[in-house]
């Protein structure tokens, strides 16, 4: 029989409902039902290639990711990218160690790729209790560093794309140290996802050693080859910050979350939830400076919780700003959030 996602699969629907009932504890049966149907459809459409294996492994990796991170959802986490080749007793290694220690001391958990170099330095500083590892199986067998190895919060992935989803889904901030192709790939994908609105705004911090020019050269390239040739917008340069200090990095992260709490899209509007109310004078300034990112006849106004946010009762008391955002300039949306936090 041909299987559909609509509720018209006859006895298959009955078996799926019975299976969920026997399994017990299924909290979102409508979604689980579609996942089962997708698996059945994939099985029918299999042509002998490796597609089923890819789908199966991806689902299992994402499920395990949710299981590992779930108990820590109430804690803010910072992902740190950087070279696996950075050696101990170097300035960058020491900076990464200090960053990990200061993040843990400030109540953050850290997420790294779980390998050596910058990743190990961050874990050494933060300690195993405050660390996650999201490692990848490579032909050269990159092993987990001794800090995170054997830790229940260390995940080994087969696919890079699942690993990247874990990094960005679970992070409240990103810090990027100098590194090779993998580090630059992680940095650029993060920027691309935030720039296009596929990931909510967050601090993206480029970290270098004092007097280092790794990121200065990168920024020079971005300005000369991307910005000047109109491949990106001027406001996209506000998606990231540059620093050479662990203290400054934490200050940037803390400031971003000083008033801003979170953001959600509802009925084509963006709802920014705040930890404390925004002053009327500040709201007037924002309305004037950011009118160009609004839809035609759009507005920016204060609000309480909307009916659609009923599923988030724990933050129902927070004040809101409603923005009729035109979804074309996420760099300037990040600027707006930065200004709210001033």
C-alpha positions as CSV (number, residue, x, y, z in Angstrom):
1,X,0.0,0.0,0.0
2,X,1.0,3.6,-0.6
3,X,1.7,5.4,2.7
4,X,0.7,9.1,3.2
5,X,1.3,11.5,6.0
6,X,-2.4,12.3,6.1
7,X,-4.5,10.2,8.5
8,X,-5.7,7.8,5.8
9,X,-3.4,4.7,6.1
10,X,-6.1,2.4,7.4
11,X,-4.7,-0.5,9.5
12,X,-1.2,1.0,9.5
13,X,-2.6,3.9,11.6
14,X,-4.1,1.4,14.0
15,X,-0.8,-0.4,14.4
16,X,1.1,2.8,14.9
17,X,-1.3,4.0,17.6
18,X,-1.2,0.6,19.3
19,X,2.6,0.7,19.2
20,X,2.8,4.1,20.8
21,X,0.3,3.0,23.4
22,X,2.3,-0.1,24.2
23,X,5.6,1.9,24.4
24,X,4.1,4.4,26.9
25,X,5.4,7.8,27.7
26,X,5.1,9.2,24.1
27,X,4.6,12.9,24.8
28,X,4.2,14.2,21.3
29,X,2.4,11.4,19.4
30,X,1.6,13.4,16.3
31,X,5.3,14.0,15.7
32,X,6.3,10.5,16.5
33,X,3.6,9.2,14.2
34,X,5.1,11.2,11.3
35,X,8.6,9.9,12.1
36,X,7.3,6.3,11.9
37,X,5.5,7.0,8.7
38,X,8.7,8.6,7.2
39,X,10.6,5.5,8.1
40,X,8.0,3.3,6.5
41,X,8.0,5.4,3.3
42,X,11.8,5.4,3.2
43,X,11.7,1.6,3.5
44,X,9.3,1.4,0.5
45,X,11.4,3.8,-1.6
46,X,14.8,2.2,-0.8
47,X,16.7,1.4,-4.0
48,X,19.6,-0.4,-2.5
49,X,21.8,2.7,-1.9
50,X,23.1,3.8,1.5
51,X,20.2,6.3,2.0
52,X,18.5,4.2,4.7
53,X,21.7,3.8,6.6
54,X,22.3,7.5,6.5
55,X,18.8,8.3,7.8
56,X,19.0,5.6,10.5
57,X,22.4,6.8,11.8
58,X,21.3,10.5,11.7
59,X,18.1,9.8,13.6
60,X,20.0,7.8,16.3
61,X,22.7,10.5,16.6
62,X,20.2,13.3,17.0
63,X,18.1,11.3,19.5
64,X,21.2,10.6,21.6
65,X,22.3,14.3,21.4
66,X,18.9,15.4,22.8
67,X,19.2,12.8,25.6
68,X,22.7,14.0,26.6
69,X,22.0,17.7,26.5
70,X,18.4,17.5,27.9
71,X,19.2,17.5,31.6
72,X,21.3,20.7,31.1
73,X,18.8,22.7,29.1
74,X,18.4,25.3,31.9
75,X,22.1,26.2,31.8
76,X,23.7,28.5,29.2
77,X,26.5,26.9,27.1
78,X,29.3,28.3,25.0
79,X,30.7,26.5,22.0
80,X,34.4,27.0,21.4
81,X,36.0,26.2,18.1
82,X,39.8,26.2,17.4
83,X,42.7,24.2,16.1
84,X,43.4,20.7,17.3
85,X,47.1,21.4,16.6
86,X,47.6,24.2,19.1
87,X,50.3,23.1,21.5
88,X,50.4,23.5,25.3
89,X,52.6,26.3,26.6
90,X,51.5,28.7,23.9
91,X,49.6,31.9,24.3
92,X,46.5,30.6,22.5
93,X,46.4,27.4,24.6
94,X,46.7,29.4,27.8
95,X,44.0,31.8,26.6
96,X,41.7,28.9,25.9
97,X,42.4,27.4,29.3
98,X,41.6,30.7,31.0
99,X,38.4,31.1,28.9
100,X,37.2,27.7,30.0
101,X,37.9,28.4,33.6
102,X,36.3,31.8,33.6
103,X,33.2,30.5,31.7
104,X,32.7,27.7,34.3
105,X,33.2,30.2,37.1
106,X,30.6,32.5,35.5
107,X,28.0,29.6,35.4
108,X,28.4,28.6,31.8
109,X,29.1,25.1,30.4
110,X,31.4,24.7,27.5
111,X,31.0,22.6,24.3
112,X,34.0,21.7,22.1
113,X,34.8,19.1,19.5
114,X,36.3,17.0,22.2
115,X,39.7,16.7,20.6
116,X,43.2,18.0,21.5
117,X,44.6,21.5,21.1
118,X,42.2,24.4,21.8
119,X,39.5,21.9,22.6
120,X,41.5,20.2,25.3
121,X,42.6,23.6,26.8
122,X,39.0,24.8,27.2
123,X,38.0,21.5,28.8
124,X,41.0,21.6,31.2
125,X,40.0,25.1,32.2
126,X,36.3,24.4,32.6
127,X,36.7,20.9,34.1
128,X,34.8,17.7,33.2
129,X,31.7,18.7,35.1
130,X,31.2,21.8,33.0
131,X,32.2,20.3,29.7
132,X,30.6,18.7,26.7
133,X,32.4,17.0,23.9
134,X,30.9,16.6,20.4
135,X,33.6,14.6,18.6
136,X,33.7,13.1,15.1
137,X,35.0,9.8,13.9
138,X,37.7,10.5,11.3
139,X,39.8,8.1,9.2
140,X,42.8,9.3,11.3
141,X,40.9,8.5,14.5
142,X,40.9,11.8,16.4
143,X,40.5,10.5,19.9
144,X,38.8,12.4,22.7
145,X,41.0,14.4,24.9
146,X,41.7,13.0,28.4
147,X,39.5,15.5,30.1
148,X,36.3,14.5,28.3
149,X,37.1,10.9,27.4
150,X,34.8,8.5,29.2
151,X,32.5,11.4,30.3
152,X,28.8,10.8,29.8
153,X,28.6,14.2,28.1
154,X,31.0,13.2,25.4
155,X,29.3,12.2,22.1
156,X,31.0,10.6,19.1
157,X,29.4,11.4,15.7
158,X,29.7,9.7,12.4
159,X,28.4,12.7,10.4
160,X,29.7,16.2,10.5
161,X,26.2,17.7,9.8
162,X,24.7,16.1,13.0
163,X,27.7,17.4,15.0
164,X,27.2,20.9,13.7
165,X,23.5,20.8,14.5
166,X,24.5,19.9,18.1
167,X,27.0,22.7,18.3
168,X,24.6,25.4,17.1
169,X,21.4,24.1,18.6
170,X,22.8,23.9,22.1
171,X,24.9,27.0,22.1
172,X,24.1,30.4,23.6
173,X,27.4,31.9,22.4
174,X,30.2,30.9,20.1
175,X,34.0,31.6,20.5
176,X,36.3,30.9,17.6
177,X,40.1,30.6,18.0
178,X,42.5,30.5,15.1
179,X,42.4,27.1,13.3
180,X,42.4,25.3,10.0
181,X,39.7,24.3,7.5
182,X,37.5,22.8,10.1
183,X,37.6,25.8,12.4
184,X,36.9,28.2,9.5
185,X,34.1,26.0,8.3
186,X,32.4,26.1,11.7
187,X,32.8,29.8,11.9
188,X,31.4,30.5,8.4
189,X,28.5,28.2,8.8
190,X,27.6,29.8,12.1
191,X,27.7,33.2,10.5
192,X,25.7,32.0,7.5
193,X,23.0,30.5,9.6
194,X,22.6,33.7,11.8
195,X,22.8,36.0,8.7
196,X,20.0,34.1,7.0
197,X,17.8,33.7,10.1
198,X,18.2,30.0,10.3
199,X,19.7,30.4,13.8
200,X,18.6,33.0,16.3
201,X,21.1,35.8,17.1
202,X,23.8,35.0,19.6
203,X,27.3,36.4,20.4
204,X,29.9,35.2,17.9
205,X,33.4,36.1,19.2
206,X,36.6,35.8,17.2
207,X,39.5,35.2,19.7
208,X,43.1,35.9,19.0
209,X,46.3,36.3,21.0
210,X,47.5,39.8,21.8
211,X,48.9,41.4,18.7
212,X,47.8,38.4,16.7
213,X,46.7,39.0,13.1
214,X,44.8,35.8,12.2
215,X,41.4,37.3,12.5
216,X,42.5,40.8,11.4
217,X,43.6,39.2,8.1
218,X,40.3,37.3,7.9
219,X,38.3,40.5,8.5
220,X,40.4,42.3,5.9
221,X,39.5,39.6,3.4
222,X,35.8,39.8,4.4
223,X,35.8,43.6,3.9
224,X,37.7,43.7,0.6
225,X,36.3,40.6,-1.1
226,X,32.8,40.3,0.4
227,X,31.6,43.6,1.7
228,X,33.1,45.9,-1.0
229,X,31.8,43.6,-3.8
230,X,28.3,43.5,-2.2
231,X,28.3,39.8,-1.4
232,X,27.3,40.8,2.2
233,X,25.7,43.8,3.8
234,X,27.5,46.4,6.0
235,X,25.3,45.3,8.9
236,X,26.6,41.7,8.6
237,X,29.9,43.0,10.1
238,X,28.0,43.4,13.3
239,X,27.3,39.7,13.6
240,X,30.7,39.1,15.3
241,X,33.1,40.7,17.7
242,X,36.9,40.5,17.9
243,X,38.9,40.3,21.1
244,X,42.1,38.9,22.5
245,X,41.0,38.5,26.1
246,X,39.0,35.8,27.9
247,X,37.6,38.5,30.3
248,X,36.4,40.6,27.3
249,X,34.8,37.6,25.7
250,X,32.8,36.8,28.8
251,X,31.9,40.5,29.2
252,X,30.5,40.4,25.6
253,X,28.4,37.3,26.4
254,X,27.2,38.6,29.7
255,X,26.2,41.9,28.1
256,X,24.2,40.2,25.3
257,X,22.1,38.4,28.0
258,X,21.9,41.4,30.4
259,X,18.4,42.3,29.2
260,X,17.8,40.1,26.2
261,X,16.3,36.7,27.1
262,X,15.2,35.0,23.9
263,X,13.4,35.4,20.6
264,X,10.6,33.7,18.9
265,X,8.7,34.1,15.6
266,X,4.9,34.2,15.9
267,X,2.6,35.1,13.0
268,X,5.4,36.6,11.0
269,X,6.4,38.9,13.8
270,X,9.5,38.5,16.0
271,X,8.9,38.5,19.7
272,X,12.0,39.5,21.8
273,X,11.6,38.5,25.4
274,X,13.3,40.7,28.0
275,X,14.6,40.0,31.5
276,X,13.7,43.6,32.5
277,X,11.4,46.2,30.9
278,X,12.7,48.6,28.2
279,X,12.4,52.3,29.0
280,X,10.1,54.3,26.9
281,X,12.9,56.6,25.8
282,X,15.0,53.7,24.7
283,X,12.0,52.3,22.7
284,X,11.6,55.6,20.9
285,X,15.3,55.6,19.9
286,X,15.0,52.0,18.6
287,X,11.9,52.8,16.6
288,X,13.7,55.6,14.9
289,X,17.0,53.8,14.2
290,X,15.6,50.5,13.1
291,X,12.5,51.5,11.0
292,X,14.4,50.3,7.9
293,X,14.2,46.6,9.0
294,X,10.4,46.7,9.4
295,X,7.8,45.5,6.9
296,X,5.8,48.1,5.1
297,X,3.6,49.8,7.7
298,X,5.3,47.6,10.3
299,X,5.9,48.6,13.9
300,X,7.9,48.0,17.1
301,X,5.9,47.9,20.3
302,X,6.0,46.6,23.8
303,X,3.8,43.7,24.8
304,X,3.2,41.0,27.3
305,X,3.1,37.2,26.6
306,X,1.1,36.3,23.5
307,X,-1.5,33.5,23.5
308,X,0.8,31.5,21.2
309,X,3.4,31.4,24.0
310,X,1.2,29.4,26.3
311,X,3.7,26.5,26.0
312,X,6.4,28.6,27.7
313,X,4.8,29.3,31.1
314,X,8.1,29.6,32.9
315,X,8.8,32.9,31.0
316,X,5.2,34.2,30.7
317,X,5.9,37.0,33.1
318,X,8.7,38.5,31.0
319,X,8.1,41.8,29.1
320,X,8.2,41.6,25.3
321,X,9.0,43.7,22.3
322,X,7.1,42.9,19.1
323,X,8.9,43.6,15.8
324,X,7.3,43.5,12.4
325,X,10.7,42.4,11.0
326,X,11.2,42.2,7.3
327,X,13.5,39.1,7.6
328,X,16.1,40.6,5.3
329,X,18.7,42.2,7.6
330,X,19.6,39.9,10.5
331,X,22.8,41.8,11.0
332,X,20.8,44.8,11.9
333,X,18.5,42.7,14.1
334,X,21.6,41.7,16.0
335,X,22.5,45.4,16.3
336,X,19.0,46.1,17.7
337,X,19.4,43.4,20.4
338,X,22.9,44.9,21.2
339,X,21.3,48.3,21.7
340,X,18.5,46.9,23.9
341,X,21.2,45.6,26.2
342,X,23.0,48.9,26.5
